[in-house]
Amino acid sequence: MSDASHEKPGRVPEGMWGGLHVRMQVSEDGAEIEYDCAHGTLDAPLKLDGEGRFAVTGTHVREGHGPIRLGVPPASRPAHYTGRIEGRTMSLTVTLENSTEDLDTFTLREGSAGRLWKCR
């Protein structure tokens, strides 16, 4: 786990964050996220406001069971990621662009690898 005194002020601490059905690797430039049956990116630095919240755009790619078409990448959809940090816990909501429904809300813990059940 990271030491908060070494983190950049006003940003989600870099490193691994995980929870049930989700794992996210936060970097200086954004994050890569993996779910049981999907993966995606958060395409901007995760800057926190005065209440510990962030909002960034990125991508979401569904994964599925069964055969895949060689040479055809899975469809990537624009997504909106909103979150809030309280201590070492993050609440993260994923919404696909052009959708009024949240895809899901996850609880992640700093330093955790999470628990995934991949669709393979």
N, C-alpha and C positions, 0 to 999 in steps of 0.2 A: 504494500500500500504506500501511497505517496504521503509525504509530509506536507501539509497545507502551507507551511511557511516557505516552502520552496516553489510553490505554484505561482503562476502569473496572476496578479490581482484581477478580479472581475472575469475569470474564465473557469470553465469546467476543468478540473485537474486532468492532465494527460495521463493515459494508461488505460488499463482494462477495467471495464464496468460490466457487470453481468447480473442476470436474474433468471427467473423461470421463463424459458422459451426465448431468451435473448442474450446476446453478447455484443459489446461495442468497444472498439479500440479507438480512443480519443487521441488525436494528434494536435499539433499546433494549428494545422490548416482545416480541421474538421474532424470527421470520424468515419469509420467503416463499421457497419452493423450487420449482424447475422441473426436470423430467426430460424425456427424449426424448418420452415418451408419457403424461405425467402432470404434475400440479402439486399443491402443498399449502401448509400453513402450520404453523409451530411457534408455538404459542399462549402462550408464556411466555418471560420473559427467559432467556437461555442462560447460567445461572450455573454456574461451574466449581467442582468440589470440589478438595481438596488434590492430587489426582492428575491434574488437567486434564480430568476427565470431566463430562458433563452428561446430563440425561435430562428430556425434556419431552413432553407430549402435543400433538397437533395434528390436522390433517386430511390426507387423501390423496384426490386425484380423478384417476381414470383418464381419459385422452383416447384417442380412437380415430380410425381412418380413416373416410372416407365421410361420408354426410349426417348432420346432427344434427337433432333435433326442436326447432323454434323454440319459445321460451317454456318449455322444459323444461330446467332446469339439470342438468348431469351429477351423478351420485350421488357424494356426499362420504362418505368412511368415516373413522372415528376411527383415528388412527395414533399410534404411540409412536416417538420419535426419541431415539436414544442416540448419544453421540459422545465423542470424546477429541481434545484438542488437544496437539500436540507441536510447539513452535516455531510455524511458519506453516502447518502441515499439520494437517488434521482428518480423522479417520476417522468416518464417519457411517453408522449402521445404521437402517433403517426397517422397522418391524414393524406390520402391520395389527392392530387390536384384534380379540380373539377368534381369533387365529391363533398357532400355535406356531412358524411358519416366518418367518424374516426375509424381507422383500420384496427387499431388496438392501443391500449395503454399498458405500459410495462413499469415495473419497479426494479431498478438496478442498484447494485451496491458497488462502491469503489473497491477495486482490487479483486473482485470476484470474476471467475471465468464463466459464470452462468451455467445453465443446464439446458442443453438443446437435444431434441429428438429429430434428427434430419429426415426429410422426405426423400428417401433414395430407394 
